Amino acid sequence: MTHSTYKRAARRTGLAVGALALMAAALPTVAVAAQDSGTVAAQKSGTVAVRGSGSVAPKWCANVTVPGHRVDCGTLDRPLVAGEPRLGTVGVSYAVVRHSAPGPAKGTVAVNPGGPGEVAIGKAGLFAMGLGDLLTDHDLLLVDPRGTGRSERIPCGVGDAEYRFGTRAQQRSAVERCAENLGPKAAGYTTAATADDIDAVRARLGVRQLSLYGLSYGTYLMPEYASRHPERVRSLVLSGAYPHAFDPLARNSARAVSLSLRRICERGTPVACDGKRAVKDLATAAERLRARPMTVPITTGHATYLTKFTEGKLANLVYEAASREVGMEPDKPSLLGDLPHALNRFAKGDAAPLRTLVKAEGAGGSTEDQAPYIAVVCNDYRTAWRKDAPKDVRWRQYRAALKNAAPGEHGAFSAKGFTEGPTDGGDVCIGWPRPTAPEPKDRTRTLPDVPVLVLSGDLDANTPDANGKEAARQFERGEFHSVRNTGHVPEMELSGCVTGVSTRFLRTGTTGDTSCLRSLPPIAVKPVRG
């Protein structure tokens, strides 16, 4: 089960309705000046003072702009690995978008857009627009997780496109190379460390409590923060969510692929495809690619890769890639909406439509280093083997887990085939050193008794409804809502319905009228002929 979208800023807009993604390029690039009298000298030198700290913010703060709002920035030195001073420190950077109304803020919202490894500060304008009127009297806190963005990027020699387009064996090898290049410093890149960094920033700012808004991987990070600092949490919104104790064999995601295909076929007006047929075609494609993968040339902005398109690559395409941006523009073509036609043609011997989808999806590959993603995933996520076991024992444990998977538990896929799809699951971390970081806190850890809203798109196979419900059950006051006809991170839809519900929840601790979540229009589906 993949809990992130790939490392491509153009594809990963985080907390934004679709309109915000379209408007992002139009955001001004002129810095917003601080207004208090104590920052005049700093403004003249091209920087902005951190409110209340008496220090001067980094020069990059001038590039963090939100019209109508003051933006304060800073960097905090944190131990790279707690208790290991020899490994040095890491500078964790943050930005605070201040509320626009006079008087003190009524609250502070901390947002994490996912990943692991996604930046937050660079999306300040998008997040501010998504939260809308909430920022009249609430501040917005954005922290770039250690190793990303403004928080001292770390390289490990594994690029995005290399990692995505390689064979499964090449992906495992890349993970081992990443660990070797990071060495003992790899232990510093964990969810727990990032949670503690956020709390250190909170303390520096003098904020009593935070409202936490997590998207995708942020729904793993924010509960970790809540478990470590429960008294500092006012409320949580988790979108595109999954629980800490998720299934390392990703059975919910596998089954959700078939469910999504049936739903898009059934909901169209007029009906464009037969859901049962689409699922059968998917099973046919998986079986054929299991026996005979096809080679697909994928051209990015910097290279062409000859990708071996296997059952695992098909799994990744249909459950992760196809879940992105669903519902953003429901009347426009989408990968998910095109799948029934492409799978049907493939089942009938014509691979061209599926090849076209694979090439289009791969075109966004980049050279961005995957260190923050790989390190957090392999340090923290659950596996089907014991992390303290040697590699040969891990392999035996993993193969036994696959063998014990019941027939049909992975929907249209084989257990082995589907689990080779996730770039953050299956066997990809099997060669990661043991252990480079402490095990995550007990899965039964205590979480605060605060209002929690969990949102899932009902066409999302990446973090499907089943996972969202499990995420909500982690909390005494967890409230789950499925958002019709949307995919991964349902805030992507255009109408503002979802962000309206979530911001109302952040302000009041209640959702109010949620009827719009069940009335969003179906997505466009390419007709299947014959």
C-alpha positions, -999 to +999 in steps of 0.1 A: +000+000+000+016+032-011+009+062+011+024+088-010+022+100-045+055+101-064+080+129-058+068+153-084+058+187-073+036+192-103+015+161-094+015+166-056-005+197-047-014+186-012-041+206+006-057+223-024-090+221-042-084+216-079-089+254-085-059+261-062-037+238-082-046+256-114-041+290-097-007+282-081+013+294-110-003+328-107+007+334-071+027+366-067+064+362-060+069+395-041+076+389-003+050+399+022+065+424+046+061+420+083+042+449+099+055+452+134+079+481+142+106+458+154+113+444+119+119+477+099+157+473+099+154+436+089+130+445+061+155+469+046+181+442+046+158+418+027+148+396+056+119+393+080+122+391+117+108+361+136+080+375+157+089+375+194+123+359+189+145+389+185+163+371+157+164+375+119+148+350+096+166+334+068+168+353+035+147+326+017+117+339+037+114+367+012+102+341-013+074+328+009+045+350-001+008+350+008-012+380-003-028+398+026-008+379+053+024+384+071+048+355+069+074+348+096+102+323+092+129+306+111+153+277+114+158+256+145+189+234+151+179+199+161+199+168+170+201+146+139+199+115+161+188+119+197+216+108+221+242+107+193+259+142+193+287+129+171+263+128+142+257+165+144+225+185+140+200+193+113+184+227+107+146+224+106+130+253+088+094+267+093+071+294+081+041+309+099+014+325+078-001+350+103-039+356+105-051+388+089-076+401+115-065+423+144-059+407+178-044+374+188-049+342+167-077+319+179-057+289+169-027+276+149-031+249+121-001+228+113-003+212+078+018+183+064+012+175+027+024+139+027+053+120+012+072+110+031+095+138+020+071+163+006+078+200+014+054+223+031+069+258+030+069+260-008+032+255-008+023+283+016+002+301-009-018+270-019-024+260+017-035+295+026-060+296-002-073+262+007-079+272+043-095+304+031-114+324+057-100+303+085-068+324+082-087+355+092-082+345+128-060+314+127-023+311+120-009+285+096+023+267+106+044+249+078+075+229+087+097+213+060+105+178+074+142+172+081+160+164+049+136+181+026+131+216+012+146+243+035+154+217+062+188+206+049+181+183+019+199+150+021+212+131-009+216+093-010+223+088-047+189+075-057+168+096-081+131+096-086+129+083-121+156+056-115+136+044-085+102+044-101+111+029-135+136+003-124+127-034-119+118-046-085+153-060-080+167-026-090+145-009-065+156-031-037+192-025-047+186+013-048+173+011-012+204-007-001+226+019-019+207+047-002+213+032+032+250+027+026+254+063+014+235+077+044+254+055+069+245+060+106+228+093+097+199+073+082+186+068+118+178+105+120+151+104+094+120+090+111+084+100+117+090+103+154+119+128+148+098+149+125+070+149+151+094+161+177+108+188+154+073+202+149+068+203+186+101+221+191+090+247+166+057+250+184+075+256+217+098+282+201+067+301+188+050+299+222+019+282+208+000+262+234-018+238+211-019+229+174-047+218+151-031+191+129-040+187+093-024+157+076-027+145+040-016+111+028+017+104+047+007+133+069-021+111+083+007+088+096+029+117+109+002+137+127-011+108+148+025+101+158+028+138+169-005+133+188+008+102+206+041+119+216+026+153+225-010+147+233-015+177+255-004+199+226-032+188+202-065+206+198-080+186+169-070+166+138-081+164+102-067+134+083-073+132+046-063+102+024-057+083+056-043+050+068-036+037+103-003+031+119-010-007+121-017-010+083-015-043+064+021-046+050+006-068+022-018-040+011-049-062+007-073-033+012-057-014-017-058-044-040-095-050-034-102-013-037-089-012-073-117-035-084-143-016-064-132+017-080-135+003-115-170-010-107-180+023-093-169+045-122-186+022-146-219+021-127-221+058-120-217+072-155-247+087-173-249+072-198-231+041-186-197+039-204-186+004-193-195-027-175-179-029-140-177-067-139-162-067-174-136-041-164-125-061-133-123-093-155-102-074-180-079-062-152-074-098-140-066-108-176-040-080-179-024-090-146-022-126-156-007-119-190+019-094-176+028-119-149+037-144-176+051-119-201+059-083-191+060-057-219+087-032-224+076+004-225+099+034-233+092+063-209+106+097-218+110+122-190+125+157-192+160+143-189+162+107-202+144+078-218+139+046-197+130+012-211+106+001-184+098-035-179+060-033-173+051-062-150+021-072-130+036-051-102+039-020-124+003-025-135-007-026-098+011+006-091-005+023-121-040+013-112-040+018-075-016+047-069-013+067-101-049+062-110-060+075-076-044+109-080-064+140-090-096+120-094-126+144-092-104+175-097-121+181-130-148+154-133-158+162-169-122+159-182-103+127-191-083+111-163-061+080-159-088+062-139-115+072-163-094+058-192-085+025-176-116+004-185-111+011-222-074+005-220-078-027-201-105-040-224-083-033-255-054-051-238-075-081-231-085-082-268-048-081-279-043-044-284-017-030-260-015+005-275-040+023-252-024+009-221+011+017-234-001+053-239-013+056-203+019+042-190+040+067-211+019+096-201+020+088-164+058+083-165+065+116-183+067+135-150+097+115-136+125+136-122+161+133-109+150+144-074+168+124-047+146+100-028+166+099+005+138+114+027+112+091+012+132+059+014+147+065+048+114+072+066+096+044+048+122+018+056+128+030+092+092+033+101+067+013+081+054-021+090+068-050+072+059-087+068+092-097+084+110-089+117+132-059+112+158-073+136+162-104+115+191-110+091+183-106+054+179-144+046+155-148+075+135-118+063+131-133+029+118-166+044+093-146+066+082-125+037+076-154+013+057-173+041+034-142+045+027-142+007+021-179+007-004-175+036-024-149+018-058-164+009-070-166-027-088-135-038-074-113-010-056-092-036-085-089-059-076-092-095-039-097-087-017-124-073-003-116-039+033-115-052+023-093-082+004-067-063+029-064-035+056-056-060+037-024-069+042-002-039+074+018-039+071+020-001+059-015+007+061-052-002+097-063-002+114-030-012+130-024+022+140-060+028+177-051+025+175-020+048+201-023+076+188-036+110+179-015+129+190+020+120+164+036+141+143+027+171+111+008+164+080+031+163+061+034+195+036+006+205+008+004+180-016+005+209-002+038+221-024+063+238-039+091+216-056+122+229-093+125+233-099+153+209-121+158+178-108+140+148-121+141+112-110+115+087-117+119+050-113+093+022-122+095-015-144+066-024-124+061-057-091+060-039-073+027-040-041+042-025-056+049+009-091+034+005-122+038+026-113+007+046-080+022+057-097+055+065-122+038+088-093+020+105-075+054+109-106+069+125-110+040+149-075+049+164-092+078+181-120+078+207-137+107+189-127+098+153-154+107+127-151+091+092-166+105+060-163+090+025-162+115-003-181+103-033-164+103-068-130+116-055-096+099-053-065+103-031-068+134-009-104+145-018-096+182-012-085+181-049-122+184-060-131+217-076-162+228-058-146+236-024-171+212-007-144+192+011-122+221+022-154+238+034-161+208+057-126+205+069-120+242+077-154+243+095-142+213+116-109+231+124-128+261+136-156+245+156-146+208+162-178+197+143-184+190+106-219+206+103-237+198+070-218+171+051-244+164+024-221+178-003-196+150+003-221+125-010-233+145-040-201+153-060-205+144-098-192+112-113-159+113-133-158+111-171-152+075-183-140+067-218-166+044-234-158+007-239-170-004-273-179-040-283 
